[in-house]
């Protein structure tokens, strides 16, 4: 048993006294206690952050990048500690936890080049004797509200760029797996980041609303479900803040008849069942085109049936438990409803029991086909190890099916045809696209973001768009007349002669 507290002003702080248990998904047992915050906790963190940010914004870009380089090295030296904390609280395998840390570090590495990304523009003699240039400055104190499924990677999409550009950052991680964020806070301090520039506050809706409404916070970044993304966007925007709110998904992978079916099945199984399907870029829907349907069903059944389900710390485990008993019950309920509606259960994970972990949140890989396109098991975001296989006659029907979804986060097509791949990437209404790649999450020096109900706000996450999100531009026009020079004043609007 351990305690997880807030991290404010460079040290642990218990806050209001309200607490919540931290549970191990593999056993159902309580492993720790989380201290929760409220509006007063947020107010204190903002006050500390504002004071720290004023000094941090004056620190040279060279000094900032030196701290970020040290932070990168400390992260590498502490991967094992962070990964085990993630596995203990989230349930995912150690290898998967290390993978998300590595992907998060891509954004930290991008932020170390902030000296280049903050270079302004300059134009000489835009008018006679007049020059123009631009500069970007930090917003002030900004906040990030992040989900349980990537307790290291998703926060790293936010705070390295926010900090590198001169802001102070307040992180509100998921209360289900909070420890990774506190470890990161400790490492930032060891790297030399001034106290108050990175802080962590824990809590539920009251803490979220306080961050969205606080007048001392200039911007809010969010990743989570679509209903909460809409709430955050609405509340924070009404409070005058800049907002990027990444919502849910129901990503489709199209399998063309000319695809390598075994390859496609292996890749889609990884996308559907990796991390128990608890990824916003997971693949909960496969769309088979024409003659690909029956061979794909046979191949995906073989892939699903060989997956080893167990606790994340076991090296032999392929797929871990889901995060809560409610999440497990949701997968079972959706499978029941699909079967009752006439769906065919190709692989059934409902009865799975992991020996020695009977109270864990385990459910096996599940594959369903023959569902109507209006059924909720197909249309809703499952966020669990359930794959629905839809069948269409041709490419145009597949494209129409994908584009009819209210979500537009990620998608993939498996094909040997450059013609269909090119058409798909041009015509599909989705923000991130994989060609023979099941999970097309962009690398850290590109930006991440979906379309439609998968994103609320104008800016995507990490990469170049994050620099724009966490800064404001100034445009400066300059003239340096000689002290004896006389210019006739004019009441006309100035021109550039």
N, C-alpha and C positions, 0 to 999 in steps of 0.2 A: 504494500500500500504506500502511496506517495501523494503529495499535494502538488497541484498546479495552480499557481497564483498569477495575477497580472504582472507585467513587467513595465514599470513606470519610473521615469527619471533614473534609469540605469540599475534598478534593483527590484527584487520581488516585492509585491504588495498584495495583501489579502483582500482588501476592498470592503464590501458591505457586510460580509458574514454569511450570505446565502451561498449554498454549495450544491453540487450535483455529482453523482457517481460517474466514474469513468469505467466502462465495461470492456472486457476482452471478448470480441465477437466469436472467438474459437471455443470459449468455455462458458460464456454467459456470466462469468464471475466479475465482481468489482475489483479493479486493480489500483484505482486511485480516486482522488477527490478533486474536483475542479471548483475553484472559488469564482463566483459569478460577480459581474459588475452591474452598474445601473447608470442613469444619466449623470449622477455625481462623479462616478468613476471616469466617464468620458470627459466631463468638464475638467477634471484635474489633469488628465492626459493631454487635452488640448492646450491648457494653460502652460504646461511644461513644454509641449511641442512648439508652441509659438515662440517662447523665449529661446529655445535651442535653435529653431530654424533661422532666426534673425542672424545669429552668428554663423551658422552652417552655410548660409547663402553667400557669405563673404569669403569662405574658404576657397582657395584656388582650385581650378579644375585638376591640376596636377596632384594636389594633396588628396582630393576626393578619389581619384583613380588609384592612388597608392593604397588607400584604405580598402577599396574594393578588391584590389589584387590580393591583399592580405586576407580578406574575407574569403576569397575563392580558395586559397590554400588551406585555411582553417576548415572550410566545408569538406575539402577532400580528406583532411586528416580525421574528420569526425563523421564520415559517412556511416560507419558501422553503428555508432550511437544513435544517429538520427533514424536510420533504417529500422533498427530494432524498436524504437519508440513508435514508429509508424505501424509496424506489424503488430505490436502489442495492442494498439488502440483501434486501428483500422481493420486489421486482419489480413491484409494483402501479404504476399510472399516477400521474403527478404530481398530476393532478386528484383521483384517488381518495385519495391520501395527504393532500392538503389537506382533503378532505372528512372524513376520520377525525379530523384535528386539530380541525376546527371542532366536530365532535360531542363530542370530549373536552372542549373548552372549555366546553360547556354545564354539565358537572359542576363545573368550576372556578368558573363564574359562580354556580351554586347555592351553592357553599361560601362565596362572599363574603357571603351573607346569614346566616351562621352565628349572628350575634347574635340573630336571630329564632328559629332552629331549636334553640338551646340554652336558650331561656326555659323556666323551670320553672313548675309550678303552685302556687297558693297558696289555702288555704281558711282563713277566719277563724272562730274560735269553733266548732271541730268538737266541742269540749266546753267547758264554762264556763271562760273564760279560757285556753283552749288553742287554738293555731293549728297548721296542718300545711302543709308545703310540700315540693316535690321539687326536685332538682337533678341534672344529668347531668355526669359527670366522665370524663376520658379513661382508656383501659385501660393505656397505657404505651407499650411498643414493639410495633408491629404489622408484619406482613409481607404483601407481595403477590407472587404468582407468576403471570406473565402469558404469553400465547401469542404465536406469531410473526405471526398474521394481522392483528393491530391493535397494532403496537408503540407507538403513541402513545395511541390512544383508550382501550383497556382499562386501562392503568395509570392514566389520568386518571379512570376510574370509581372508583378507590380512593384515591389519595394526597391529592387536595385535601380531601376530607371528613375523612380520618384526621388530616391536619395541622391543619385548621381547628378540629377538636374537641380539640386539645391533645396528640395522640400524636406519637411519632417513627415514621417509616415506612422500612422496608427493602424495596426493590424487587429482585426476581430476574426480569429479563426473559428472553425466549427468547434462546438463544445463537445463533440464526440471523440475527437482525436487532437487535443490541444498541445501536446508536449513538444512536437517538432518546432512550433513557433517560438516557444520559450528557449529552446536550445539555440535557435538562430539568433535570438536577441542576445543571448550570452556571447555568442561568437562575434557578433557585430561589435560588442563592447571590447572583446579581446583584440579585434582588428584595429581598434583605435577610433571607432565612430563615437562622436561626442554623445553623452547621455541625453536622452530626450529626442534624438533624431529618429530613432526607431523604438516604438513602444508597442506593447501587446495588451489589449483588454479583452476579457472573456465575458460571455453572456449570451442571452437569447434576444427576443424581439425588442425588449426595452433598450438594450445596448445598441442594436441595429438602428432603431428609430432615433436614438440620441445622436448617433454618428451622422445620420442623414439630415437631421434638423439643426445641428449645432452651427451657430453663425461663425465660429472660428475655424471650420473645416471648409476648404475651397473645392474639393473634388472627392468623389466616391467611386471606387472600382468594386464591382461585384461579380461573382460567378456562383451560379446555383440554379434552382428550378425557375421555370418561366413565371409562375405566379409571384414568387418573391422578387424576381428581377423586375417585373412590372411595378411592384410595390416600391422597391428601392428607387427605381427611376422616377416614379411619380412624386414620392415624398422629397427626395433630394433635389429634383429639378424645381419643385415648388419652393424650396428653400434657397434657390438661386445658385445651386452648385453645378459644376460640370460633372456629368455622370457617364460611366460606361457600365452597362449591366448585361452580362452574358447569361442567357437563359438556357432552357432545356433543349433536347434534341430527340430525334427518332431516325437515326441515320440509316440510309439504304445503301446496299451494295448490289449492283447489277451484274449478273453473270450471263455473258453472251454465249451463244452456242459454239463460237470459235475459241473460247477461252480454254486454258489448261485447267480442266475441272478439278483435278486433285490439288493443284497449286491453289486455286481459288478457294476450295473447301478448307484447306489448311490455314490460309490467311484469314478467311472469314471466321473460322472457329477461334482463332486468336483474338480477333476483334470482338467477337460476341461473348466469349467466356473468360478472357483475360481479366484479372482483377474482379472476377465474378460479375462481369458486365457493368460494373459501377464506374463507368467513364462517360463523360459527356461526348466523347468521340467513339464510343463503343458502336458495334454494328448489330442492332437488334432486328434488322430486317434484311433478308436476302431476296433479290428479285431475279428469278430465273426466266430466261427468254427462250421460247421455243423448245427445241430438243434438249436444252441444257437441264431441264427440270429433273427428270428421273436420275440421270447420272450424278447430279449434284446432291440429291437427297441421299443416295447411297454413300457418297463420299463424305458428306457432313455427318451422317450417322456414325460412320467409322471414326471420324475425328472426335466427335463428342464422347463416344463410348470408351475411348482410350484415355480420357482426361482423368488424372488422379486428383480427387478432392480431399482436402485436409487442412490442418492448421498451417498458418503462414510460415512459422519458424521451422517446419519440417522440410528438409531439402528435397524430398521426393514429391512434394505437393505442386500440382500445376495450377489448381484453382482453389482459392481460399473461401471462407464463409462470407456472406453478405454482412453489412454493418450492424443490423439490428434484427430482432425477431419480427418486427413489423415488416421489414424489407423481405424477409424470408416468406412470411405469410402472404405478402403481395404477389410474389412470383407464383406461389401455389394457387392462390385465388384466381389469378389471370389464366393459369393453365386449366383449372377447373372450368372456368367460364368459356374458354375456347373449346374445350371438349364438349361441353353441353350445347354449344352452338354448331356442332358438327365438324369441328376441326379435327384433323388427324394428328395424333401425338406420335411423332417419329422417334423421339427420344424423350423419356419421362424421368425427370429428376426429383419428383415430389417425394418419393419414399426413401431418399438417401439418408443413411445414418452413418456417421463417422465414429468408429469404435473408440471409446475413451473420451469422446467429446459429444456425448449425447445431448448436452444442453447448449451446444454451439449453434450458431445461426447458419447451418449448412443446408443447401439445396443443390441438387445436381444439375448439370447442363441439360437444357430442355429444348427440343426442336419441334415446332408445330407447323403444319401446312394445311391447305384447303380451307382457309379462313376467308370470310367476306371482308372486303376492304373497308367496310364501315364498322367492323367489330373493334371494341376498345382494346383488346389484346394486341391488335395491330396498330391502332391509331395512337394509343397512349405511350408515353415514355415508361418503359419497364424498370430500367436501372437495376437489372439483375440478369442472371445467366439464362435468358430465354430468347431464342431466335425464331422469328416467324419467317417462313419461306413463302413468298407470293409468286405466282406464275402468270406470265403474260405471253402474248403471241409474238411480239416483235419489239424492236428498239423504240419505236415511237410510243407504244403503249407503256414501256418501262419508263421513259422520260416523263410522260404525262403522270404516271403514278407517283414518281418522286416529287415532281413539281406541285402536285396537289396537296402535299403535306404542309401543315402550317409552320413546321420547323424548317430551318435551312442552315444547319450547323456544318455537318460534314457528309460526304458521300464518296462512293468509289464505283469504278466500273472495271470489270475483269474481261479483257478482250485481247485478241491478237490483231485487231483491226485499227490502224491509225485513223481511218475515216470515222469510225464510230467513237473512238476516243476523243477526237477533235470536236466532233459534233456535241458530245456529252459535256466537255469542259466549257463549250461556248453557250450551250442552251440550258443547262441545268441551273436552277435557281437556288444555289447553295454557295456558302462562302468559302468552303475548303473542300478540295476535290482530289481524290487519289486515282491514279491510273495504274491498275494492278497493285495498288497499295491500300490496305484496308483502313488504316487510321492515319489520315493525311494531316496530322498536326504539324504546322510549319516549324522549322528550326527557329531558334531564338532571335535571329537577326532578320526574320520576316515577322509579320504580325498575324495574330490569331483572332478570328471572329467569324460569326455566322451571319445569316440573313434572316428576315422575317421574324418569327417569334423566338429566335435564338439570340437576338441582340437588340438591346434598347439603348440608344445613344449613337453618336456619330463615329466614335473611335474604337478600333479593335485593340486587342491586348498585346503587350510586349512588342519589341522591335521598334521600327521607326515611328509608328503611330503613337506608341507610348510616350515618346519624346514630345510629340505635339500635345498629347493629352495633359502631361504634367508641367507644361510651360505655357507662357503667354508671349506673344511677339510684340515687340515695339519697332516702329519704323521712325527713323530719325533723318531729318533733312537739315543740312549744315551749310552755312555760309560764313566765311571769315573775311569780311571786307577790310581793306587797308584803312588805318585810322583817319586818313585824309580823304577817303573815297566818299562821295556824296551820291545817293540814289534818290531819284524823284519818287515820292510816294504816289500810290495809285489806289483808287477805290475799286478797280476792277479785280475780278478773281485772278489770282496769279497763274501765269502760263510758264512753259518751260523753254523760253527763247534764250 
